[in-house]
Amino acid sequence: MTTRIFNALIGIWLFATAFMWPHAHLAQVVTIVAAVLTFVLSIMSMYIRGARHLNAVVAVFLFLSALTLPALTRATCWNNAICAIAILIASLADSGPEGVRRERELYGRI
């Protein structure tokens, strides 16, 4: 559960930084799309098994765009790259809907 919350928070952070720091136009669009997809897919991963894998694909796409698209500052490039790595690690560490059921059984919640 904590990995899904972590991914959702990273999605919110990416969305905020898309407007806080200067981005090239295409880099800003990619950051916004990746932020929204990360947030939505992290919530959907509680119910749909493949959503966490799609979140990993979004992370790879964000990382590659951070390396290839022109950036106005190094901070935006580093921010997107670090967030992409964090999203990838968290989405691969997520156990999916089975983990949510197991956590509920472990802690006695129905």
C-alpha positions as CSV (number, residue, x, y, z in Angstrom):
1,M,0.0,0.0,0.0
2,T,2.8,2.4,0.8
3,T,4.3,2.1,-2.7
4,R,1.0,3.1,-4.2
5,I,0.8,6.1,-2.0
6,F,4.5,6.9,-2.7
7,N,3.8,6.8,-6.5
8,A,0.7,9.0,-6.1
9,L,2.8,11.6,-4.2
10,I,5.5,11.5,-6.8
11,G,2.8,12.1,-9.4
12,I,1.5,15.1,-7.5
13,W,5.1,16.4,-7.1
14,L,5.8,16.0,-10.9
15,F,2.6,17.9,-11.7
16,A,3.6,20.7,-9.3
17,T,7.1,21.0,-10.7
18,A,5.8,21.2,-14.2
19,F,4.5,24.6,-13.4
20,M,7.1,25.7,-10.7
21,W,10.3,25.3,-12.8
22,P,11.0,26.4,-16.3
23,H,10.5,23.7,-18.9
24,A,10.7,23.6,-22.6
25,H,7.2,23.3,-24.1
26,L,7.4,19.6,-25.0
27,A,9.2,18.7,-21.8
28,Q,6.4,20.4,-19.8
29,V,3.7,18.5,-21.7
30,V,5.6,15.2,-21.1
31,T,6.0,16.0,-17.4
32,I,2.3,16.8,-17.0
33,V,1.2,13.7,-18.9
34,A,3.6,11.5,-16.9
35,A,2.4,13.0,-13.6
36,V,-1.3,12.4,-14.3
37,L,-0.7,8.9,-15.6
38,T,1.5,8.1,-12.6
39,F,-1.2,9.3,-10.2
40,V,-4.0,7.5,-11.9
41,L,-2.1,4.3,-12.4
42,S,-0.9,4.2,-8.8
43,I,-4.6,4.4,-7.6
44,M,-5.7,1.9,-10.3
45,S,-3.0,-0.6,-9.2
46,M,-5.1,-1.3,-6.1
47,Y,-7.7,-2.9,-8.3
48,I,-6.1,-3.8,-11.6
49,R,-3.1,-6.1,-11.7
50,G,-1.4,-4.7,-14.8
51,A,-1.6,-1.0,-13.8
52,R,1.7,-1.2,-11.9
53,H,3.4,-2.5,-15.0
54,L,2.0,0.4,-17.0
55,N,3.3,2.7,-14.3
56,A,6.8,1.3,-14.9
57,V,6.4,2.0,-18.6
58,V,5.5,5.6,-17.8
59,A,8.6,5.8,-15.7
60,V,10.8,4.5,-18.5
61,F,9.2,7.0,-20.9
62,L,9.7,9.9,-18.4
63,F,13.4,8.9,-17.9
64,L,14.1,8.7,-21.6
65,S,12.4,12.0,-22.3
66,A,14.4,13.6,-19.5
67,L,17.6,12.5,-21.2
68,T,16.6,13.3,-24.8
69,L,14.4,16.4,-24.7
70,P,16.0,19.8,-24.5
71,A,15.8,21.2,-21.0
72,L,16.0,24.9,-20.0
73,T,17.8,24.0,-16.7
74,R,19.6,21.1,-15.3
75,A,17.3,21.0,-12.3
76,T,14.3,20.1,-14.4
77,C,16.2,17.3,-16.1
78,W,17.5,15.9,-12.8
79,N,14.1,16.2,-11.2
80,N,12.4,14.2,-14.0
81,A,15.1,11.6,-14.1
82,I,15.1,11.1,-10.3
83,C,11.3,10.9,-10.2
84,A,11.3,8.4,-13.0
85,I,13.8,6.2,-11.2
86,A,11.7,6.4,-8.0
87,I,8.5,5.6,-9.9
88,L,10.1,2.6,-11.6
89,I,11.5,1.2,-8.3
90,A,8.2,1.7,-6.5
91,S,6.1,0.2,-9.2
92,L,8.3,-2.9,-9.4
93,A,8.2,-3.3,-5.7
94,D,4.4,-3.1,-5.6
95,S,2.7,-6.4,-4.9
96,G,-0.6,-5.5,-6.7
97,P,-4.1,-6.2,-5.6
98,E,-3.0,-9.5,-4.0
99,G,-0.8,-7.6,-1.6
100,V,-3.7,-5.4,-0.6
101,R,-5.8,-8.5,0.2
102,R,-2.8,-10.0,2.1
103,E,-2.3,-6.8,4.1
104,R,-6.0,-6.8,5.0
105,E,-5.9,-10.4,6.2
106,L,-2.7,-9.8,8.1
107,Y,-4.0,-6.8,10.0
108,G,-7.5,-8.1,10.4
109,R,-9.4,-5.7,8.2
110,I,-12.2,-6.8,5.9
